[in-house]
Amino acid sequence: HGKTTLVKALTGVDTDRLEEEQRRGISIELGFARMDVGDVRFGIVDVPGHERFVRNMLAGVGGIDLVMLVIAADEGVMPQTREHLDIIDFLGIERGIIALTKCDLVDEESQDIAVLDVEEVLEGTVLEGAPVVRVSSTTGDGMDDLKAMLLRLAEDVTARPDDGPYRLPVDRVFTMEGFGTVVTGTGFSGSAAVGDRLELLPSGRPVRVRRVQVHGVDVERAGTGQRTALALHGVSKDQVARGEQLVTPGSLTPVSMIDVRVRVSPRWVRPVRNRERIRFHLGASEDLGRIIFLDRDELVPGEDALAQIRMETPIVPALGDRFVLRSYSPMVTMAGGTIVDPHPTKHRRYREEELAAIEKREGGGPIAIVLEAAVAAGLGGVKPKALAEATSLSGEEIRALVAGEQETGSLRTTAGGRVVSEDVWRLARRTVTEHGEQFRERHPLRWGVTRAELRQVLGGSPSPAVLGELLDELAAEGAVELREEQVRVGGGEVVFEGAAARERDRVEALYRAAGFAPPDRRDVIAGSADPDLTHDVLAALQEQQLLEKLDEELFYHRDAWNDALAVIRNLHAAAGSISVGDVRDKLGISRKFAVPLMERMDAKRITRRDGDVRTLLKTE
């Protein structure tokens, strides 16, 4: 169609670099040139047009703002032109112009027929209604009109911001004497400067930028949308492959599974089948995978659906990325779409609740993903870094988003920096108070429920710090009282009345009389007329510090504990250390009691064990 000749006529640059390209007269690899029209600089990517090199073409079209579709007046629309239109459509490149070349080779009537042919092919695509400019690269006719139309289209292009993490899909790798490994690509987001430390993904190799060029001119910084060459330190040419992405460290994560909205080209010859093996094109990469439809067994041409693509090798996606699918064999473009979740879980098919959740994320964008992630994380919350990965936003953008949602009452940030859903927080508050009230009704002799039990009731095992923050909030409002590891709802103190008072007196007297050799807990309960009451009395006496728990079965009365502690201090003062045997002999008890007694002393950090002896840590 004369693409490369047209680019040369516009810019003076022959983008066919390879000897084979010049010998055969076709573009095989990507070519690059620049053109200044007025105050606007155009970066031109000359992509291969031949059907055998569509794979290379796909590597070059990511990140472009507008497309110039070149069709020769003497040949008309070719099969690969239709495939290129599908690719442009799937990638969402909405601005474009049609250059009808070689108009010097045909008469005006033939040109008119070619224009009608083009307009027919463009119907139903993103380029429907795009202007058609008739040109001749040989005579120069129409070139001024083409530049003027390009300039007009460029006025409608919105400049993409350079803030946020840097991201550049690598479409070419080579070495340059004196500068080492050089990669090129079109910046998808952010900017890169000399000295920046970046990361190659999915390989994970760290690199440092030594030199930056934009269209062959040295610059300090290259931004979004610019054709960029970066000389890298820390990596060899053989360690970088086309399709890898150069990113700000920590901004993106390689994955092997994504949720997508996929649409099959109306020109594709058959339905796409569930679990069909596909070639997945994202940025400059091509990877193999399988497509899993979540609500059907096949997707017919012209229709779209939600699906999950499971890759055979890791890819580096971001939320909202456009992609293209080509059939495994023969390699022909058949579908494309948008990534709706770059970090999904593995879905089960035909599950309405899972489909509804994906559709909610799809319609809500980053905010919906953040809110859903916060709910899914429960009271434990989610780290901002994880939210940045899930939404493909920068840390600063996530902080701003979370701050906005805090103002609306949807999210909160804990003292530890985790993001928690306010709905989850409110539910946790209600759960704590309701469970505390129920606990008090079931166990009127107990002062309160333990924090450990509340963590289990709340589910997801929130960290002690987060639970503590929630309990402190409730305590400040007067909804609960706190006593070390216990939480009491409703205030007041425990009152022993009637049978409870009599059982308390019986149990306390039993343990006081037993001294250093108390009965097992199960024997105390078995000797009771009301085992449940005795169980609660034992717990209440522990809370009131009248009983000291040695292990699950043994308890010392407070008097016996204090007397034993005095004996241990005297032993240590006399010998400088204590053994289990010393304690056993001095108290006149067996190892059944001496061992758990000393282990309890260790646990309370009264003593410290060193082999077979112990030293006293607390002298008072």
C-alpha angles and dihedrals in degrees: 000000000000099000097147092044090051092050090050091050090051099042109014089239123122102214094191098098100165124085090227091054092053093045095049097035095230134105114249102165133033117282128199136205140152133225131191117209112177107311094337123096116204121202107207124204111194104205125192114266100192114105092236091061102045088115089064090044090057091054091061106043099068116110098013123140102210138006133225109205110203118207124172115232092217094051106031125199113350127202092254089053089064091049090049089052090053090051092049089049095050092047091052097235097161102175121072151136133215117229110200101201134192091036088150089069098058137044124253094262091056089048090053091051091050090051091052089049090052094048090051092052092048094056111117094013130104088258095057107134094016114152118262117215120192113218144164118210089195100052097025092235113155095009094117090049090050093052092047091051092048089051091051092051091047090058089067094051112106114221111244115230119250095214122104130048119332119251127178122167107215113234099167136027128189142141127252123198110252094013105056120206116021126188127190134198145125115280111245096188143347125011139271129214138187109284096024117139112227138172131232113223142238087011092055094220115156117226139175125222112242100173137007128206132178113196091342095308121116112242135169094231137019121203144194117313095013124126099242138188118196125191106213133207120207101036137073127224091253091056094060124069132190108264097038116121127230108214145163105273112267095010097105135024129209113243137180098211136048138175114231145175103229130190126193118224112253086226094058113113102227144007119286107242129223112265091013114159111245143179109241118206119195122163104323096333133103118197135168123240146135128257118227116197111210100202106023145031097236141010117224124217114281096023132101135210144166115268143163120233116206113199130214090214130025120274131192109232134169130201111277096016115152119227141181128222122208126187116260093236128036092025102235130142109256108158147357142180150146133298109241097177123018093186108040131154120242108279131215117227124249094018109141094197092054092047090049091052092051092048090051091053090046094053097040101049121201094341092057091049092050093048092047092047091051092051092046091051091058122198090334089071129208130270117248089233090061090050090051090053093047094049100032088233126136122255090253091051091050091050090051092047093049091047090053092050091048089058090053092048097247101111141023134193119226124222087260091057098253120139115235130185112246088220089057091046093051091047090050091051091051092046092053094051095042093047090046091053092047091048091052092050092050095041109030091166094058119088095217150322118282123248089237091059091048091053089056093046092050092052128216090063099258112212117265088245094056092044089048091053091052093047092048088054091051092046092051088055092049094245094121140015122225128212112174104286096358132086123199125194120204102022127241129096134276113272123199113211136168114334092006092057092048092049091048091053091047095050095044092049091048093054094042090053094045092061114178095355106056125177121260116269093241091055091052091051093043090055092056128098089217111035094182091054092048090050090055092044091055090051092046093050089053091051089050088049093238089120127042115208114226096175137329092296107027129071131174122212111241091250092053091047093052092046091049090049091053091051091050091051091051091049091050092047090053101043106017091237142046133222130194088245091055091052093044093053097042094049094038095234137124128254087260086076103024096057098051089041092058093041088055089050088053093048091052089048093240090123135018123216120226109176109303096344136063135213126212115250099178117046095183 
